[in-house]
Amino acid sequence: AADSVERFAQAADRAGHEVSDDAVRAWYQAAIDAGAVAARPLGEQLSFTVDIESNEDGLAITVKVPIYRSARLAAAHAAREAAKHGVATPNALYRTLVANICERRRCSAEEARPGPRQTLALLPAGVATMEPWEWPPAAVAAVARDIRATTGRIVDDNSFYESIKWFCDQRPEGCRGAKLQKDGWSSRLDYDGEKFSVSPWDWPRSVGVDVADELHAGATRDYRRARAEDIATLLCRGNTSCAALPGQSVVLELTPGSTYTCRPREEPAGCVARAAARAAKVGNGIVTRDDLRAAARRALRSLCAVRLCTQALPEPARVAGVLLEPWDDVDEWAAHFPPGAAAERRRDACAKHRYWCGDQTWSAPESSDLDAVPPVTGRFVWLLHIHKAAGTSFCSLALRNGLRLAPHEPETHGHLELGAERLDLASADGVLGGLRRLQARGIGFGSTEHKFLAPPVLEAVAAARGVAFVVIVRDPVNCTLSSYRFHGGGGGRCDGGPCADVIAFGEAEADLTARMLLGGEFGPIALRQAPRRLRADAAAVRDAPDETLRAALVALQRFDLVLVFERLGDAATADLVTATLGWSDGAIERVLPVGARPSPTPVPASQREALETMNAIDRRVHAAAIRRFDADVQRLRARTS
């Protein structure tokens, strides 16, 4: 009974019918009541927690496998979710999950096999290569867009639909719920009295840009941008998130001096593979394979934070015993083989690469100027983010004011010290050069939470007057208590797990503000610093308190805007932000005045006194920040009264 009911439920699920675990159990009970043999019990819902390498802090996803979901379908869904986060190896994740599921439930021989990679030519030019976990309609569309972006060639609509049908027919689970007939699209667009062809695989925003450029060729950029948005919204039937995809061009720099512009139609994994190919040529063998592979994976994770990702970076492979990297030039790679075998090996390489390959295909027409981001002309705003001092709220304020954040975590932090495009913080020239490259791409804000500039570098960068430095200073004892509660006493502050108490936890964060102002590092998770290193850094400033305090106060004077956490709810704070940075909105949300915040459970007086003692330098820095804030407010009021 269990075998028959599970096969029936999985077939219904593959066909797109609504199935639930309760329904499956009811069917099983009905079969037993009708006299079916209960040779084994009905399977249970399975759950797996999978660690995936998505960012420096790591990411885990929970994969739930209902009774009615086949192993391959469940594993494919998890692999696609991993690809959206920019995970480099969803193929391995897919294969592992299929094996794990089939270890814990009965699978047919066919279902237990992960399935082969399939390859099919697209007309008029191009090759679509499908991994068994990929969703054919989305994957073929990504390849079609990539081909147009890198070759200028447009995939034929009939070839597009026929390839999707073919890929779906090769999958035992089919394409559950896919709309393969035009997918709701019209092949013609009527706009402003003109008719235009619309490719079923193209982004609505890209169609809008193409039509606006053609129809209003002599109009201003702002006018064409508005018309492009109108067309995209029309195609998306009012769905603004659909109309907004995929965003402007993004410049990738995997290695210093090697840049590649990822255009809106390009699939992110394809962009990164081509950026790596360019970096390998610029490096001329100096960059190691491991370093380039690590840079490519970081770049893909950063790109997937601002783009929709559906495919993975091609993995290294061996073809006829010769290693093939995703960035290898296929013609140079094929030259390793005898002349008679080179052409066949080149075809193998193109299939392994997954993208239409060969340098001659990279000469696409220039992108529209609507895809480019206007450069930032004002000062770059740099936040020194002291841990648990409202730094994330200030980054949100920057976004509300229309600033684009640096590429690493661009929706929350815009880290300048992390990611593939992190700044060289060791020299003023490296910092200023990196900031100029960011501003040329329309990026005007970034933060550093785990590293900062050494005093001589800070002095030189501040003197150049191209950066507005911002810091929020908080009472150090309350800052430590907030961090302790946030991390549950853990967070890598002590060896072997959570700290024994808040005192042991606080030893790792003692005088953190002064340490950061002096160019220190603090990253028990992001930088994988050992607890003994954190305590050694704290001891180094504690052993020279007067010298440390003087240097920290000098560094504080280099900042253009010094805010106080306890005063963030004051109207004066918003006024100071707008006056200093020129922003239209200076109100930092989600931060209430101290009196309006719920009081946490108080700590014993002895523990608070111990925290005050170990943060003696930071307490004086906090007092200096309050004096600076009050003086700045008074000057602003005198100037505006």
Stockholm file with secondary structure:
# STOCKHOLM 1.0

chainA/1-641         AADSVERFAQAADRAGHEVSDDAVRAWYQAAIDAGAVAARPLGEQLSFTVDIESNEDGLAITVKVPIYRSARLAAAHAAREAAKHGVATPNALYRTLVANICERRRCSAEEARPGPRQTLALLPAGVATMEPWEWPPAAVAAVARDIRATTGRIVDDNSFYESIKWFCDQRPEGCRGAKLQKDGWSSRLDYDGEKFSVSPWDWPRSVGVDVADELHAGATRDYRRARAEDIATLLCRGNTSCAALPGQSVVLELTPGSTYTCRPREEPAGCVARAAARAAKVGNGIVTRDDLRAAARRALRSLCAVRLCTQALPEPARVAGVLLEPWDDVDEWAAHFPPGAAAERRRDACAKHRYWCGDQTWSAPESSDLDAVPPVTGRFVWLLHIHKAAGTSFCSLALRNGLRLAPHEPETHGHLELGAERLDLASADGVLGGLRRLQARGIGFGSTEHKFLAPPVLEAVAAARGVAFVVIVRDPVNCTLSSYRFHGGGGGRCDGGPCADVIAFGEAEADLTARMLLGGEFGPIALRQAPRRLRADAAAVRDAPDETLRAALVALQRFDLVLVFERLGDAATADLVTATLGWSDGAIERVLPVGARPSPTPVPASQREALETMNAIDRRVHAAAIRRFDADVQRLRARTS
#=GR chainA/1-641 SS CHHHHHHHHHHHHHTTCCCCHHHHHHHHHHHHHTTCCCSSCCCCCEEEEEEECCSTTCEEEEEEECTTSCHHHHHHHHHHHHHHTTCSCHHHHHHHHHHHHHHHSCCCHHHHSCCCCEEEECSSSCEEEECTTSCHHHHHHHHHHHHHHHHCCCCCHHHHHHHHHHHHHHSTTCCTTCCCSGGGCCSEEEETTEEEECCTTSCHHHHHHHHHHHHTTTSCHHHHHHHHHHHHHHHTTTCHHHHHTTCSCEEEEEETTEEEEECTTSCHHHHHHHHHHHHHHHHTTCSCHHHHHHHHHHHHHHHHTTSCCCSCCCCCEEETTEEECTTCCHHHHHTTSCHHHHHHHHHHHHHHHCSCCSGGGCCCCCCCGGGSCCCCCSCEEEEECCTTSSHHHHHHHHHHTTCEECSBSTTTTCBSSSSTTCCCTTCHHHHHHHHHHHHHTTEEEEEESSBCCCHHHHHHHHHTTCEEEEEEECCHHHHHHHHHHHHTTCTTSSTTSSCSSHHHHHHHHTTHHHHHHTTCBCCTTTSCCCHHHHHHHHHHHHTSHHHHHHHHHHHHHTCSEEEEGGGTTSHHHHHHHHHHHCCSCCCCTTCCCGGGSCCCCCCCHHHHHHHHHHTHHHHHHHHHHHHHHHHHHHHHHHHHC
#=GC SS_cons         CHHHHHHHHHHHHHTTCCCCHHHHHHHHHHHHHTTCCCSSCCCCCEEEEEEECCSTTCEEEEEEECTTSCHHHHHHHHHHHHHHTTCSCHHHHHHHHHHHHHHHSCCCHHHHSCCCCEEEECSSSCEEEECTTSCHHHHHHHHHHHHHHHHCCCCCHHHHHHHHHHHHHHSTTCCTTCCCSGGGCCSEEEETTEEEECCTTSCHHHHHHHHHHHHTTTSCHHHHHHHHHHHHHHHTTTCHHHHHTTCSCEEEEEETTEEEEECTTSCHHHHHHHHHHHHHHHHTTCSCHHHHHHHHHHHHHHHHTTSCCCSCCCCCEEETTEEECTTCCHHHHHTTSCHHHHHHHHHHHHHHHCSCCSGGGCCCCCCCGGGSCCCCCSCEEEEECCTTSSHHHHHHHHHHTTCEECSBSTTTTCBSSSSTTCCCTTCHHHHHHHHHHHHHTTEEEEEESSBCCCHHHHHHHHHTTCEEEEEEECCHHHHHHHHHHHHTTCTTSSTTSSCSSHHHHHHHHTTHHHHHHTTCBCCTTTSCCCHHHHHHHHHHHHTSHHHHHHHHHHHHHTCSEEEEGGGTTSHHHHHHHHHHHCCSCCCCTTCCCGGGSCCCCCCCHHHHHHHHHHTHHHHHHHHHHHHHHHHHHHHHHHHHC
//
